[in-house]
């Protein structure tokens, strides 16, 4: 079983291998499921999107951002398509992790995705979405919820000084 730092390093390496135009060991373009990977005619403007990850205890937060047209925001399946993009990114990270470490990365969705849309102009908007996943490989080692809050002795003495003057 891998240690916490090995798991974090492997996930970070998997994410680092996803820059736009990246190629795998066979020379093929890396496909994650992002909108920028769609081939468009030269007369059309391409999509700008990407993602990043953030670690917080035993949670992996996948953050996705994209430039979209305003008419897409009003579509009834808009949030589902953004959630699907995040799920595609999570499955890509799992696949790359397995290739790097030789074992499967266990990610369990921890809540619904947060989606925020901001207007750039009358036609275009910017979407930022994030979703948390619980890393099952940690087995409670990195859990921030399991640790009780402790006040240091120096802080307790400082607070006691203020109580005596009242």
C-alpha positions as a Markdown table, in Angstrom:
| # | Residue | x | y | z |
|---|---|---|---|---|
| 1 | Unk | 0.0 | 0.0 | 0.0 |
| 2 | Unk | 1.3 | 3.5 | -0.9 |
| 3 | Unk | 2.0 | 6.2 | 1.6 |
| 4 | Unk | 0.1 | 9.5 | 1.6 |
| 5 | Unk | 3.0 | 11.4 | 0.0 |
| 6 | Unk | 3.3 | 8.7 | -2.8 |
| 7 | Unk | -0.4 | 9.0 | -3.5 |
| 8 | Unk | -0.3 | 12.8 | -3.6 |
| 9 | Unk | 2.8 | 12.7 | -5.8 |
| 10 | Unk | 1.3 | 10.2 | -8.3 |
| 11 | Unk | -2.0 | 12.2 | -8.6 |
| 12 | Unk | 0.1 | 15.4 | -9.1 |
| 13 | Unk | 2.2 | 13.7 | -11.8 |
| 14 | Unk | -1.0 | 12.5 | -13.5 |
| 15 | Unk | -2.3 | 16.0 | -13.6 |
| 16 | Unk | 1.0 | 17.4 | -14.7 |
| 17 | Unk | 0.9 | 15.2 | -17.8 |
| 18 | Unk | -2.3 | 16.9 | -19.1 |
| 19 | Unk | -1.1 | 20.1 | -20.6 |
| 20 | Unk | -2.8 | 21.1 | -23.9 |
| 21 | Unk | -1.2 | 19.2 | -26.8 |
| 22 | Unk | 0.4 | 16.5 | -24.5 |
| 23 | Unk | 1.2 | 13.2 | -26.1 |
| 24 | Unk | 1.4 | 9.8 | -24.5 |
| 25 | Unk | 4.3 | 7.2 | -24.8 |
| 26 | Unk | 2.9 | 6.1 | -28.2 |
| 27 | Unk | 2.8 | 9.6 | -29.6 |
| 28 | Unk | -1.0 | 9.9 | -29.5 |
| 29 | Unk | -2.6 | 13.1 | -28.2 |
| 30 | Unk | -3.8 | 12.8 | -24.6 |
| 31 | Unk | -7.6 | 12.9 | -24.5 |
| 32 | Unk | -9.2 | 13.7 | -21.1 |
| 33 | Unk | -12.7 | 14.7 | -22.2 |
| 34 | Unk | -12.3 | 18.5 | -22.3 |
| 35 | Unk | -14.0 | 20.7 | -24.8 |
| 36 | Unk | -10.7 | 22.0 | -26.2 |
| 37 | Unk | -9.9 | 18.5 | -27.7 |
| 38 | Unk | -12.7 | 18.8 | -30.3 |
| 39 | Unk | -11.4 | 19.4 | -33.8 |
| 40 | Unk | -13.0 | 22.6 | -35.2 |
| 41 | Unk | -12.6 | 24.2 | -38.6 |
| 42 | Unk | -10.0 | 27.0 | -38.7 |
| 43 | Unk | -12.7 | 29.6 | -39.1 |
| 44 | Unk | -14.2 | 28.8 | -35.7 |
| 45 | Unk | -12.9 | 30.0 | -32.4 |
| 46 | Unk | -11.7 | 27.2 | -30.2 |
| 47 | Unk | -12.7 | 26.5 | -26.6 |
| 48 | Unk | -10.6 | 27.5 | -23.7 |
| 49 | Unk | -10.9 | 25.1 | -20.7 |
| 50 | Unk | -8.8 | 23.3 | -18.2 |
| 51 | Unk | -8.7 | 21.8 | -14.7 |
| 52 | Unk | -6.7 | 21.6 | -11.6 |
| 53 | Unk | -6.7 | 19.6 | -8.3 |
| 54 | Unk | -6.5 | 20.6 | -4.7 |
| 55 | Unk | -5.8 | 18.3 | -1.7 |
| 56 | Unk | -7.5 | 18.8 | 1.7 |
| 57 | Unk | -6.9 | 16.0 | 4.1 |
| 58 | Unk | -8.4 | 12.9 | 2.5 |
| 59 | Unk | -10.3 | 14.9 | -0.1 |
| 60 | Unk | -9.3 | 15.6 | -3.7 |
| 61 | Unk | -11.1 | 18.6 | -5.1 |
| 62 | Unk | -11.2 | 18.8 | -8.9 |
| 63 | Unk | -11.7 | 22.3 | -10.2 |
| 64 | Unk | -12.8 | 22.8 | -13.8 |
| 65 | Unk | -13.1 | 26.1 | -15.7 |
| 66 | Unk | -14.3 | 26.9 | -19.2 |
| 67 | Unk | -15.4 | 29.7 | -21.5 |
| 68 | Unk | -18.9 | 29.0 | -22.8 |
| 69 | Unk | -21.5 | 30.6 | -24.9 |
| 70 | Unk | -24.4 | 32.2 | -23.0 |
| 71 | Unk | -27.0 | 30.0 | -24.8 |
| 72 | Unk | -25.3 | 26.9 | -23.3 |
| 73 | Unk | -26.0 | 28.2 | -19.8 |
| 74 | Unk | -29.7 | 28.3 | -20.4 |
| 75 | Unk | -29.8 | 24.7 | -21.7 |
| 76 | Unk | -31.6 | 22.3 | -19.3 |
| 77 | Unk | -28.7 | 19.9 | -19.1 |
| 78 | Unk | -26.0 | 22.5 | -18.5 |
| 79 | Unk | -25.1 | 21.4 | -14.9 |
| 80 | Unk | -25.2 | 17.7 | -15.9 |
| 81 | Unk | -22.7 | 18.4 | -18.8 |
| 82 | Unk | -20.4 | 20.2 | -16.4 |
| 83 | Unk | -20.7 | 17.4 | -13.9 |
| 84 | Unk | -19.9 | 14.9 | -16.7 |
| 85 | Unk | -16.8 | 16.9 | -17.6 |
| 86 | Unk | -15.6 | 16.6 | -14.0 |
| 87 | Unk | -16.4 | 12.9 | -13.9 |
| 88 | Unk | -14.3 | 12.4 | -17.1 |
| 89 | Unk | -11.4 | 14.2 | -15.5 |
| 90 | Unk | -11.7 | 12.0 | -12.4 |
| 91 | Unk | -11.7 | 8.8 | -14.6 |
| 92 | Unk | -8.6 | 10.1 | -16.5 |
| 93 | Unk | -6.8 | 10.7 | -13.2 |
| 94 | Unk | -7.7 | 7.2 | -12.0 |
| 95 | Unk | -6.4 | 5.7 | -15.3 |
| 96 | Unk | -3.1 | 7.7 | -15.1 |
| 97 | Unk | -2.7 | 6.8 | -11.4 |
| 98 | Unk | -3.0 | 3.1 | -12.2 |
| 99 | Unk | -0.4 | 3.5 | -14.9 |
| 100 | Unk | 2.0 | 5.2 | -12.6 |
| 101 | Unk | 1.5 | 3.3 | -9.4 |
| 102 | Unk | 0.3 | -0.1 | -10.6 |
| 103 | Unk | -2.7 | 0.0 | -8.2 |
| 104 | Unk | -6.2 | 1.5 | -8.6 |
| 105 | Unk | -7.0 | 4.9 | -7.1 |
| 106 | Unk | -10.3 | 4.8 | -5.2 |
| 107 | Unk | -12.3 | 8.1 | -5.6 |
| 108 | Unk | -15.7 | 8.4 | -4.1 |
| 109 | Unk | -17.8 | 11.5 | -4.9 |
| 110 | Unk | -18.3 | 13.6 | -1.8 |
| 111 | Unk | -21.3 | 15.8 | -2.5 |
| 112 | Unk | -22.7 | 17.6 | -5.6 |
| 113 | Unk | -20.6 | 19.8 | -7.9 |
| 114 | Unk | -20.5 | 23.5 | -7.2 |
| 115 | Unk | -21.1 | 25.4 | -10.5 |
| 116 | Unk | -20.6 | 29.2 | -10.8 |
| 117 | Unk | -21.2 | 31.1 | -14.0 |
| 118 | Unk | -20.0 | 34.7 | -14.7 |
| 119 | Unk | -20.7 | 36.8 | -17.7 |
| 120 | Unk | -17.9 | 38.1 | -19.9 |
| 121 | Unk | -20.0 | 39.7 | -22.6 |
| 122 | Unk | -23.5 | 39.4 | -24.1 |
| 123 | Unk | -22.4 | 36.3 | -25.9 |
| 124 | Unk | -19.8 | 34.6 | -23.7 |
| 125 | Unk | -19.6 | 33.5 | -20.1 |
| 126 | Unk | -17.1 | 31.9 | -17.8 |
| 127 | Unk | -17.9 | 28.8 | -15.8 |
| 128 | Unk | -16.0 | 27.6 | -12.7 |
| 129 | Unk | -17.0 | 24.3 | -11.2 |
| 130 | Unk | -15.5 | 22.0 | -8.5 |
| 131 | Unk | -16.4 | 18.7 | -7.0 |
| 132 | Unk | -14.8 | 16.9 | -4.0 |
| 133 | Unk | -13.8 | 13.2 | -4.1 |
| 134 | Unk | -12.8 | 11.2 | -1.0 |
| 135 | Unk | -9.6 | 9.3 | -1.6 |
| 136 | Unk | -10.2 | 5.8 | -0.4 |
| 137 | Unk | -6.5 | 4.7 | -0.6 |
| 138 | Unk | -5.7 | 6.8 | 2.5 |
| 139 | Unk | -7.7 | 4.7 | 4.9 |
| 140 | Unk | -8.1 | 7.6 | 7.4 |
| 141 | Unk | -4.5 | 8.6 | 7.5 |
| 142 | Unk | -5.1 | 12.1 | 6.1 |
| 143 | Unk | -8.5 | 12.7 | 7.5 |
| 144 | Unk | -8.9 | 16.2 | 8.8 |
| 145 | Unk | -12.3 | 15.4 | 10.4 |
| 146 | Unk | -10.9 | 12.7 | 12.6 |
| 147 | Unk | -8.5 | 15.1 | 14.4 |
| 148 | Unk | -10.0 | 17.1 | 17.4 |
| 149 | Unk | -9.2 | 20.7 | 17.7 |
| 150 | Unk | -6.5 | 21.3 | 20.4 |
| 151 | Unk | -5.7 | 24.7 | 21.9 |
| 152 | Unk | -2.0 | 25.1 | 22.7 |
| 153 | Unk | -0.9 | 25.9 | 26.2 |
| 154 | Unk | 0.5 | 29.3 | 25.3 |
| 155 | Unk | -2.8 | 30.3 | 23.8 |
| 156 | Unk | -4.7 | 29.1 | 26.9 |
| 157 | Unk | -2.4 | 31.2 | 29.1 |
| 158 | Unk | -2.9 | 34.3 | 26.9 |
| 159 | Unk | -6.7 | 33.9 | 27.1 |
| 160 | Unk | -6.5 | 33.4 | 30.9 |
| 161 | Unk | -4.7 | 36.8 | 31.2 |
| 162 | Unk | -7.6 | 38.6 | 29.7 |
| 163 | Unk | -10.1 | 36.9 | 32.0 |
| 164 | Unk | -8.3 | 38.0 | 35.2 |
| 165 | Unk | -8.6 | 41.8 | 34.4 |
| 166 | Unk | -12.4 | 41.8 | 34.1 |
